[in-house]
Structures are given as structure tokens and as C-alpha cells.
Amino acid sequence: GGGTNYLTTFPESKEELSQYDVVFVGDVGLGEGELTGPQIDLLKGLVEQQGSGLIFLPGARGRQSSLLNTALAELLPVQYDPAKPLGIGLSSESALHLTTVGRGHFLTLLANEENVNEEIWKNLPGFYWCAGVLKSRPGSEVLAVHASLRNESGRLPLLVTRPFGSGETLFMGTDSAWRWRRGVEDKYYYRFWGQVVRWMSHKRHLAQGKGVRLVYSPENPRLGENVFLNATVSDSSGLPLDKGPVYATITSPSGKAERQGMELVPGGWGLFKSGFSVREAGRYKVRISSDKGAGALEKEIIAARILRERTGQPANAASLREIAELTDGATGGVADVSALIGRIAALPEAKPLEDRIRLWSNPYWAGLLLGLLAIYWTGRKLAGMI
């Protein structure tokens, strides 16, 4: 390998690795010349505590099966099939089929309109190999499945996402996305992977400043929900802060401020966590600060009000009258209850619905008759009566 920004070795420290938003793990596993135990622990911490993304791209060597006994096993969005460690070779070209969730997901939008997008996916060049997968894991979102292969759990999930800690993981069960360039160059290939990288790294960029990065969940809170804050804080030398105090000051829309200490998350990544409850709708101001940190961070979080139907409000009489007229019904007030009941009682009884089955027009009936005649003729033949 070589070229601009080429990495000759795997980043060996938390400080070096924490610079990366997304990591792709191809057809490599645990072993000599591949990933080591400490590197795998670093990858888990990067996703769990730093909010980065991890993409699993298995290959025909089946090396990712060696990760099942490591810390990365928790991050996998799918369960591999132990009987098919080298994947599944296909004799004919197969395609990815978008699920209901995948049709409108940001990662799979290759066109701006959903119906056009689905048509594009149907016409993308297919693949001749896919990973051996049993099913998706709990908490995962299946965006695309194999168009035809299935097992007892349903169609094979081949494009699956799953949140883990502060970050996201993605599983892509085929190594043939490069074939999408056929006839259109990089139109769909670059758009897909560009969206993947942006989507998987967006949590790290929700709020960041000098020496402080904030990841919060949910991103669009509503009244009554709890907001969880995860702040990565560095000291003046750029190293992860190993001890507090770190404070979160939350100012509500009404101007009431609350200062609380953030709890250090073990692991040595400089991650501190806290949270607050949304008791008012509007703009909350969150400020993360530390006496030992390199700087402070301020972020506005907008909490939306849950729109519910108001109780005790009068009904819209005009709309109800219009509905009654369009359906040949009637309206009235409390004084007209007896008349309305009388009109309902005077309605004719509903006629029973008939469902007729035309036996003589059914081909199965003709097949039954032919079968009985064949049995009768065969019996007479065996008895020597013919």
C-alpha cells in the first residue's frame, strides 16, 4: 500500500484512534498480521465511548468469524452462520431487496423520490457471493435482504445497522458493491458510501469545540423524555481527561439553570456522562465545562411539545354535519336523541352476504373426478374385469 494519508500501522493509542469518525473492518480477523486483542478493545471503546461508526465488510476468506470470540462480537448487527464461515457462493447474479425500513432510510437513498429509489435498487448490478448469516440481532434495523435466499428466520439480512453505546455499527454482507459502477461510473457507488460515512459519524459532530465533544440522545427530544449527555473531554495537552470534575449546566427555556457534576465512564477515553429530564418545551442551553479541560462547549437542544387533543373542547359541529350529509346520515343535539334513535331503529336490516363457490367451474373439482375415475379404472384392471 501507499499514497496520501496511508496508514502503515494500526493506531496504537486512544489519542490516535479517537481522531477517526468511521472504521471499516474488511475480511480480517484476530491473528498474526491482522488485528490484535488490544486493537480490538480499542475499536470497541471507539464506538462505545467516542460515538464513532464501525462497518463490517466480510469476505470470502471468512476471517471475520474469528471475531466472534472477541469484544467485537457484541457490536455485530447479525449472527453469522457457523456452518458457512466462507459465505455462500451463488451460481447466478443476485440482488439486494430493500425492506420497509430501508425504502426510506437515509443510507439507501440513491434517488430523492422513494419510488424511483426502489426502482434503482432493483436494477443495480447484483453479486455472486454473500456472507453466511442466520438472522439479525435484537435492536438492529434491517435495511436490505437477499432477494431470494432465506432460512427459518426469513430472508438473509445483508444490510443491517445497530446502535452500540454512543456510536453505530453497520453490516454489509456482500463485497460486490463496486459492481454498481457499471454503466454509471461512481454515481451510485460514491453516493451510497458517502451517505454511510456521514450518517455513521454524525453523532460525533452534533456538538464539538476545543477539547470537548458532546453526544446526546435522543437528538430531537420531546416533552417528558430524558436526554442523555455523553461528553468527551481532553486536557490542555490534548489527552483524554482521566479525572473530573466536569460540569454540565442546563438552562431551561424559562431561564432556570441547573449545574450538575458528570460521572466519569471507566475506560480511559475521557468520557463523562449525565442527563436531564425535559419538563418544558423549547430551547435548552447545555454548557459542558471543566477546570482541568482545554475548553468549554455550549449547545442548544430544542425540545418539542407533544401535540395531544385537548380535553373539554367543543366538537367541530360543522365538520360533523358535513360528514353526516355526505353519508346520508343525520345530526342533532341532546334534544334530538330520541328522534335519532328512532331513525336508527327504522333502518332496514342488513342483507346477509353470500359467498358462492362454483364447484363445476373449479379445475380442482374436475381433477378430483378424473382422479376417482382413474382409481376406478385401475381397480377394475387389477381385478381382471377389463
SEVEX-388610 format. One record per residue (C-alpha): residue number from 1; residue in one letter; x, y, z. Coordinates in steps of 0.1 Angstrom, whole numbers. Layout:
<pts>
+-----+------+-------+-------+-------+
!  nr ! rest !    xx !    yy !    zz !
+-----+------+-------+-------+-------+
! NUM !    A !     X !     Y !     Z !
...
+-----+------+-------+-------+-------+
</pts>
This chain:
<pts>
+-----+------+-------+-------+-------+
!  nr ! rest !    xx !    yy !    zz !
+-----+------+-------+-------+-------+
!   1 !    G !     0 !     0 !     0 !
!   2 !    G !     9 !    36 !    -1 !
!   3 !    G !    -3 !    71 !   -11 !
!   4 !    T !   -17 !   102 !     6 !
!   5 !    N !   -26 !    96 !    43 !
!   6 !    Y !   -18 !    59 !    40 !
!   7 !    L !   -16 !    42 !    75 !
!   8 !    T !    14 !    19 !    77 !
!   9 !    T !     3 !     6 !   111 !
!  10 !    F !   -29 !     5 !   132 !
!  11 !    P !   -32 !    34 !   156 !
!  12 !    E !   -19 !    20 !   189 !
!  13 !    S !   -33 !    46 !   213 !
!  14 !    K !   -66 !    60 !   223 !
!  15 !    E !   -55 !    95 !   213 !
!  16 !    E !   -45 !    84 !   178 !
!  17 !    L !   -76 !    63 !   172 !
!  18 !    S !  -101 !    88 !   186 !
!  19 !    Q !   -94 !   111 !   156 !
!  20 !    Y !  -113 !    87 !   133 !
!  21 !    D !  -151 !    90 !   127 !
!  22 !    V !  -156 !    57 !   109 !
!  23 !    V !  -136 !    25 !   107 !
!  24 !    F !  -141 !    -2 !    80 !
!  25 !    V !  -133 !   -38 !    90 !
!  26 !    G !  -129 !   -59 !    59 !
!  27 !    D !  -120 !   -96 !    56 !
!  28 !    V !   -97 !   -96 !    85 !
!  29 !    G !   -99 !  -111 !   120 !
!  30 !    L !   -79 !  -119 !   151 !
!  31 !    G !   -45 !  -133 !   142 !
!  32 !    E !    -9 !  -128 !   130 !
!  33 !    G !    -7 !   -99 !   106 !
!  34 !    E !   -43 !   -89 !   114 !
!  35 !    L !   -60 !   -74 !   144 !
!  36 !    T !   -46 !   -80 !   179 !
!  37 !    G !   -65 !   -82 !   212 !
!  38 !    P !   -56 !   -47 !   223 !
!  39 !    Q !   -66 !   -32 !   189 !
!  40 !    I !  -100 !   -49 !   191 !
!  41 !    D !  -105 !   -34 !   226 !
!  42 !    L !   -96 !     0 !   212 !
!  43 !    L !  -122 !    -4 !   184 !
!  44 !    K !  -149 !   -13 !   208 !
!  45 !    G !  -141 !    17 !   230 !
!  46 !    L !  -140 !    40 !   199 !
!  47 !    V !  -176 !    31 !   191 !
!  48 !    E !  -190 !    27 !   226 !
!  49 !    Q !  -174 !    58 !   242 !
!  50 !    Q !  -164 !    81 !   213 !
!  51 !    G !  -195 !    78 !   191 !
!  52 !    S !  -176 !    66 !   160 !
!  53 !    G !  -190 !    42 !   134 !
!  54 !    L !  -178 !     6 !   127 !
!  55 !    I !  -186 !   -11 !    94 !
!  56 !    F !  -182 !   -48 !    90 !
!  57 !    L !  -174 !   -59 !    54 !
!  58 !    P !  -169 !   -97 !    55 !
!  59 !    G !  -152 !  -115 !    26 !
!  60 !    A !  -148 !  -150 !    11 !
!  61 !    R !  -118 !  -158 !    34 !
!  62 !    G !  -142 !  -158 !    63 !
!  63 !    R !  -117 !  -141 !    87 !
!  64 !    Q !  -144 !  -122 !   105 !
!  65 !    S !  -156 !  -154 !   121 !
!  66 !    S !  -125 !  -152 !   143 !
!  67 !    L !  -140 !  -120 !   158 !
!  68 !    L !  -169 !  -139 !   174 !
!  69 !    N !  -148 !  -147 !   205 !
!  70 !    T !  -136 !  -112 !   209 !
!  71 !    A !  -150 !   -79 !   223 !
!  72 !    L !  -163 !   -70 !   188 !
!  73 !    A !  -188 !   -98 !   189 !
!  74 !    E !  -211 !   -75 !   209 !
!  75 !    L !  -210 !   -49 !   181 !
!  76 !    L !  -221 !   -72 !   152 !
!  77 !    P !  -256 !   -64 !   140 !
!  78 !    V !  -261 !  -100 !   127 !
!  79 !    Q !  -255 !  -136 !   138 !
!  80 !    Y !  -231 !  -154 !   115 !
!  81 !    D !  -240 !  -190 !   103 !
!  82 !    P !  -213 !  -212 !   119 !
!  83 !    A !  -219 !  -238 !    92 !
!  84 !    K !  -210 !  -213 !    64 !
!  85 !    P !  -178 !  -195 !    76 !
!  86 !    L !  -167 !  -189 !    40 !
!  87 !    G !  -201 !  -174 !    29 !
!  88 !    I !  -223 !  -185 !     1 !
!  89 !    G !  -212 !  -187 !   -35 !
!  90 !    L !  -240 !  -181 !   -60 !
!  91 !    S !  -242 !  -195 !   -95 !
!  92 !    S !  -264 !  -167 !  -108 !
!  93 !    E !  -265 !  -130 !  -102 !
!  94 !    S !  -284 !  -120 !   -71 !
!  95 !    A !  -297 !   -86 !   -59 !
!  96 !    L !  -304 !   -67 !   -27 !
!  97 !    H !  -341 !   -62 !   -18 !
!  98 !    L !  -350 !   -31 !     3 !
!  99 !    T !  -371 !   -37 !    34 !
! 100 !    T !  -399 !   -14 !    45 !
! 101 !    V !  -375 !     4 !    68 !
! 102 !    G !  -348 !     5 !    41 !
! 103 !    R !  -370 !    22 !    15 !
! 104 !    G !  -370 !    55 !    33 !
! 105 !    H !  -337 !    53 !    52 !
! 106 !    F !  -310 !    79 !    46 !
! 107 !    L !  -284 !    52 !    39 !
! 108 !    T !  -302 !    37 !    10 !
! 109 !    L !  -315 !    69 !    -8 !
! 110 !    L !  -299 !    67 !   -42 !
! 111 !    A !  -327 !    90 !   -56 !
! 112 !    N !  -347 !   118 !   -40 !
! 113 !    E !  -381 !   100 !   -46 !
! 114 !    E !  -388 !    68 !   -27 !
! 115 !    N !  -405 !    50 !   -57 !
! 116 !    V !  -376 !    60 !   -80 !
! 117 !    N !  -351 !    49 !   -54 !
! 118 !    E !  -366 !    14 !   -51 !
! 119 !    E !  -365 !    10 !   -89 !
! 120 !    I !  -328 !    20 !   -89 !
! 121 !    W !  -320 !    -7 !   -63 !
! 122 !    K !  -339 !   -33 !   -83 !
! 123 !    N !  -317 !   -25 !  -114 !
! 124 !    L !  -284 !   -23 !   -96 !
! 125 !    P !  -258 !   -49 !  -108 !
! 126 !    G !  -260 !   -79 !   -85 !
! 127 !    F !  -235 !  -101 !   -67 !
! 128 !    Y !  -223 !  -137 !   -68 !
! 129 !    W !  -212 !  -140 !   -31 !
! 130 !    C !  -227 !  -131 !     2 !
! 131 !    A !  -219 !  -138 !    39 !
! 132 !    G !  -234 !  -167 !    57 !
! 133 !    V !  -259 !  -151 !    81 !
! 134 !    L !  -285 !  -167 !   103 !
! 135 !    K !  -305 !  -136 !   114 !
! 136 !    S !  -302 !  -100 !   126 !
! 137 !    R !  -296 !   -94 !   163 !
! 138 !    P !  -321 !   -77 !   187 !
! 139 !    G !  -321 !   -39 !   184 !
! 140 !    S !  -309 !   -40 !   147 !
! 141 !    E !  -326 !   -24 !   117 !
! 142 !    V !  -326 !   -45 !    86 !
! 143 !    L !  -324 !   -22 !    55 !
! 144 !    A !  -319 !   -48 !    28 !
! 145 !    V !  -321 !   -86 !    24 !
! 146 !    H !  -312 !  -112 !    -2 !
! 147 !    A !  -337 !  -111 !   -30 !
! 148 !    S !  -342 !  -149 !   -29 !
! 149 !    L !  -321 !  -168 !    -3 !
! 150 !    R !  -339 !  -175 !    30 !
! 151 !    N !  -338 !  -197 !    61 !
! 152 !    E !  -361 !  -204 !    90 !
! 153 !    S !  -358 !  -168 !   102 !
! 154 !    G !  -367 !  -153 !    68 !
! 155 !    R !  -347 !  -138 !    40 !
! 156 !    L !  -309 !  -133 !    47 !
! 157 !    P !  -303 !   -98 !    61 !
! 158 !    L !  -274 !   -83 !    42 !
! 159 !    L !  -275 !   -46 !    51 !
! 160 !    V !  -281 !   -41 !    88 !
! 161 !    T !  -274 !   -12 !   112 !
! 162 !    R !  -273 !   -13 !   150 !
! 163 !    P !  -266 !    13 !   177 !
! 164 !    F !  -239 !     4 !   202 !
! 165 !    G !  -230 !    27 !   231 !
! 166 !    S !  -226 !    62 !   217 !
! 167 !    G !  -219 !    50 !   182 !
! 168 !    E !  -233 !    30 !   153 !
! 169 !    T !  -224 !    -3 !   136 !
! 170 !    L !  -232 !   -14 !   101 !
! 171 !    F !  -230 !   -48 !    84 !
! 172 !    M !  -227 !   -51 !    46 !
! 173 !    G !  -230 !   -88 !    37 !
! 174 !    T !  -216 !   -86 !     2 !
! 175 !    D !  -182 !   -75 !   -12 !
! 176 !    S !  -195 !   -66 !   -46 !
! 177 !    A !  -208 !   -30 !   -42 !
! 178 !    W !  -180 !   -20 !   -67 !
! 179 !    R !  -202 !   -35 !   -95 !
! 180 !    W !  -227 !    -7 !   -90 !
! 181 !    R !  -203 !    14 !  -112 !
! 182 !    R !  -213 !    -5 !  -143 !
! 183 !    G !  -225 !    20 !  -169 !
! 184 !    V !  -228 !    49 !  -144 !
! 185 !    E !  -193 !    51 !  -130 !
! 186 !    D !  -194 !    64 !   -94 !
! 187 !    K !  -230 !    78 !   -95 !
! 188 !    Y !  -245 !    53 !   -70 !
! 189 !    Y !  -213 !    38 !   -55 !
! 190 !    Y !  -199 !    70 !   -41 !
! 191 !    R !  -233 !    83 !   -31 !
! 192 !    F !  -241 !    52 !   -10 !
! 193 !    W !  -207 !    51 !     8 !
! 194 !    G !  -207 !    89 !    12 !
! 195 !    Q !  -241 !    87 !    30 !
! 196 !    V !  -229 !    57 !    51 !
! 197 !    V !  -199 !    77 !    63 !
! 198 !    R !  -219 !   109 !    70 !
! 199 !    W !  -247 !    90 !    88 !
! 200 !    M !  -224 !    69 !   110 !
! 201 !    S !  -202 !    98 !   121 !
! 202 !    H !  -229 !   125 !   126 !
! 203 !    K !  -232 !   118 !   163 !
! 204 !    R !  -196 !   129 !   168 !
! 205 !    H !  -204 !   162 !   151 !
! 206 !    L !  -236 !   171 !   169 !
! 207 !    A !  -216 !   195 !   191 !
! 208 !    Q !  -179 !   199 !   193 !
! 209 !    G !  -155 !   226 !   204 !
! 210 !    K !  -119 !   230 !   216 !
! 211 !    G !  -112 !   200 !   238 !
! 212 !    V !  -149 !   190 !   242 !
! 213 !    R !  -172 !   169 !   222 !
! 214 !    L !  -208 !   162 !   231 !
! 215 !    V !  -231 !   134 !   220 !
! 216 !    Y !  -267 !   134 !   232 !
! 217 !    S !  -296 !   111 !   228 !
! 218 !    P !  -323 !   115 !   216 !
! 219 !    E !  -313 !   141 !   191 !
! 220 !    N !  -349 !   155 !   189 !
! 221 !    P !  -363 !   152 !   225 !
! 222 !    R !  -399 !   157 !   233 !
! 223 !    L !  -416 !   169 !   265 !
! 224 !    G !  -414 !   143 !   292 !
! 225 !    E !  -384 !   124 !   278 !
! 226 !    N !  -350 !   121 !   294 !
! 227 !    V !  -319 !   134 !   275 !
! 228 !    F !  -286 !   115 !   280 !
! 229 !    L !  -254 !   135 !   277 !
! 230 !    N !  -220 !   119 !   268 !
! 231 !    A !  -191 !   144 !   268 !
! 232 !    T !  -156 !   136 !   257 !
! 233 !    V !  -132 !   160 !   274 !
! 234 !    S !   -95 !   165 !   267 !
! 235 !    D !   -70 !   183 !   289 !
! 236 !    S !   -48 !   212 !   278 !
! 237 !    S !   -23 !   188 !   262 !
! 238 !    G !   -49 !   170 !   241 !
! 239 !    L !   -50 !   138 !   261 !
! 240 !    P !   -83 !   124 !   274 !
! 241 !    L !   -91 !   138 !   308 !
! 242 !    D !   -87 !   110 !   334 !
! 243 !    K !  -105 !   126 !   363 !
! 244 !    G !  -130 !   154 !   369 !
! 245 !    P !  -146 !   174 !   379 !
! 246 !    V !  -166 !   180 !   347 !
! 247 !    Y !  -199 !   200 !   349 !
! 248 !    A !  -230 !   202 !   328 !
! 249 !    T !  -250 !   234 !   332 !
! 250 !    I !  -286 !   230 !   318 !
! 251 !    T !  -306 !   261 !   313 !
! 252 !    S !  -343 !   255 !   307 !
! 253 !    P !  -365 !   277 !   283 !
! 254 !    S !  -378 !   296 !   313 !
! 255 !    G !  -343 !   306 !   323 !
! 256 !    K !  -339 !   282 !   353 !
! 257 !    A !  -303 !   269 !   354 !
! 258 !    E !  -291 !   236 !   369 !
! 259 !    R !  -255 !   227 !   374 !
! 260 !    Q !  -246 !   190 !   378 !
! 261 !    G !  -215 !   170 !   380 !
! 262 !    M !  -208 !   145 !   352 !
! 263 !    E !  -198 !   109 !   360 !
! 264 !    L !  -166 !    96 !   346 !
! 265 !    V !  -171 !    64 !   325 !
! 266 !    P !  -142 !    39 !   331 !
! 267 !    G !  -120 !    30 !   301 !
! 268 !    G !   -96 !    59 !   298 !
! 269 !    W !  -113 !    77 !   269 !
! 270 !    G !  -121 !   109 !   288 !
! 271 !    L !  -159 !   102 !   286 !
! 272 !    F !  -183 !   118 !   311 !
! 273 !    K !  -220 !   112 !   313 !
! 274 !    S !  -250 !   129 !   327 !
! 275 !    G !  -286 !   137 !   317 !
! 276 !    F !  -317 !   157 !   324 !
! 277 !    S !  -355 !   155 !   321 !
! 278 !    V !  -374 !   176 !   296 !
! 279 !    R !  -400 !   194 !   317 !
! 280 !    E !  -406 !   224 !   294 !
! 281 !    A !  -408 !   226 !   256 !
! 282 !    G !  -384 !   250 !   239 !
! 283 !    R !  -347 !   257 !   237 !
! 284 !    Y !  -324 !   242 !   264 !
! 285 !    K !  -289 !   255 !   267 !
! 286 !    V !  -263 !   230 !   277 !
! 287 !    R !  -228 !   240 !   287 !
! 288 !    I !  -200 !   215 !   294 !
! 289 !    S !  -171 !   228 !   313 !
! 290 !    S !  -141 !   216 !   334 !
! 291 !    D !  -115 !   233 !   355 !
! 292 !    K !   -89 !   209 !   341 !
! 293 !    G !  -102 !   207 !   305 !
! 294 !    A !   -88 !   226 !   274 !
! 295 !    G !  -121 !   245 !   269 !
! 296 !    A !  -158 !   246 !   272 !
! 297 !    L !  -187 !   238 !   249 !
! 298 !    E !  -222 !   253 !   246 !
! 299 !    K !  -250 !   237 !   227 !
! 300 !    E !  -287 !   244 !   222 !
! 301 !    I !  -311 !   214 !   223 !
! 302 !    I !  -347 !   220 !   211 !
! 303 !    A !  -374 !   200 !   229 !
! 304 !    A !  -407 !   197 !   211 !
! 305 !    R !  -441 !   197 !   227 !
! 306 !    I !  -462 !   165 !   223 !
! 307 !    L !  -494 !   176 !   205 !
! 308 !    R !  -524 !   160 !   221 !
! 309 !    E !  -561 !   165 !   215 !
! 310 !    R !  -573 !   190 !   241 !
! 311 !    T !  -599 !   177 !   265 !
! 312 !    G !  -630 !   196 !   273 !
! 313 !    Q !  -631 !   214 !   239 !
! 314 !    P !  -663 !   216 !   219 !
! 315 !    A !  -666 !   193 !   188 !
! 316 !    N !  -665 !   208 !   154 !
! 317 !    A !  -702 !   207 !   146 !
! 318 !    A !  -698 !   220 !   110 !
! 319 !    S !  -675 !   191 !   101 !
! 320 !    L !  -698 !   165 !   118 !
! 321 !    R !  -728 !   179 !    99 !
! 322 !    E !  -709 !   177 !    66 !
! 323 !    I !  -699 !   141 !    72 !
! 324 !    A !  -735 !   132 !    80 !
! 325 !    E !  -748 !   148 !    48 !
! 326 !    L !  -722 !   131 !    27 !
! 327 !    T !  -731 !    97 !    41 !
! 328 !    D !  -769 !   102 !    41 !
! 329 !    G !  -769 !   104 !    79 !
! 330 !    A !  -785 !   129 !   103 !
! 331 !    T !  -773 !   152 !   131 !
! 332 !    G !  -789 !   167 !   161 !
! 333 !    G !  -784 !   179 !   196 !
! 334 !    V !  -793 !   165 !   230 !
! 335 !    A !  -830 !   172 !   225 !
! 336 !    D !  -829 !   152 !   192 !
! 337 !    V !  -816 !   120 !   208 !
! 338 !    S !  -850 !   102 !   207 !
! 339 !    A !  -855 !   111 !   170 !
! 340 !    L !  -820 !    99 !   161 !
! 341 !    I !  -826 !    66 !   179 !
! 342 !    G !  -859 !    62 !   160 !
! 343 !    R !  -842 !    68 !   127 !
! 344 !    I !  -815 !    42 !   135 !
! 345 !    A !  -842 !    17 !   146 !
! 346 !    A !  -861 !    23 !   113 !
! 347 !    L !  -831 !    14 !    92 !
! 348 !    P !  -836 !   -19 !    72 !
! 349 !    E !  -817 !   -49 !    84 !
! 350 !    A !  -785 !   -56 !    66 !
! 351 !    K !  -788 !   -83 !    40 !
! 352 !    P !  -766 !  -113 !    46 !
! 353 !    L !  -736 !  -115 !    24 !
! 354 !    E !  -734 !  -145 !     1 !
! 355 !    D !  -702 !  -161 !   -10 !
! 356 !    R !  -709 !  -185 !   -38 !
! 357 !    I !  -684 !  -212 !   -48 !
! 358 !    R !  -689 !  -225 !   -83 !
! 359 !    L !  -678 !  -261 !   -79 !
! 360 !    W !  -683 !  -271 !  -115 !
! 361 !    S !  -661 !  -243 !  -128 !
! 362 !    N !  -633 !  -251 !  -104 !
! 363 !    P !  -604 !  -270 !  -120 !
! 364 !    Y !  -598 !  -289 !   -88 !
! 365 !    W !  -632 !  -304 !   -89 !
! 366 !    A !  -625 !  -317 !  -125 !
! 367 !    G !  -592 !  -331 !  -112 !
! 368 !    L !  -610 !  -349 !   -84 !
! 369 !    L !  -634 !  -365 !  -108 !
! 370 !    L !  -606 !  -376 !  -131 !
! 371 !    G !  -587 !  -390 !  -101 !
! 372 !    L !  -617 !  -410 !   -90 !
! 373 !    L !  -623 !  -424 !  -125 !
! 374 !    A !  -586 !  -433 !  -128 !
! 375 !    I !  -587 !  -452 !   -94 !
! 376 !    Y !  -619 !  -470 !  -105 !
! 377 !    W !  -605 !  -480 !  -139 !
! 378 !    T !  -572 !  -491 !  -123 !
! 379 !    G !  -591 !  -512 !   -97 !
! 380 !    R !  -611 !  -530 !  -124 !
! 381 !    K !  -580 !  -536 !  -145 !
! 382 !    L !  -562 !  -552 !  -115 !
! 383 !    A !  -593 !  -573 !  -107 !
! 384 !    G !  -593 !  -586 !  -143 !
! 385 !    M !  -627 !  -572 !  -150 !
! 386 !    I !  -614 !  -554 !  -182 !
+-----+------+-------+-------+-------+
</pts>
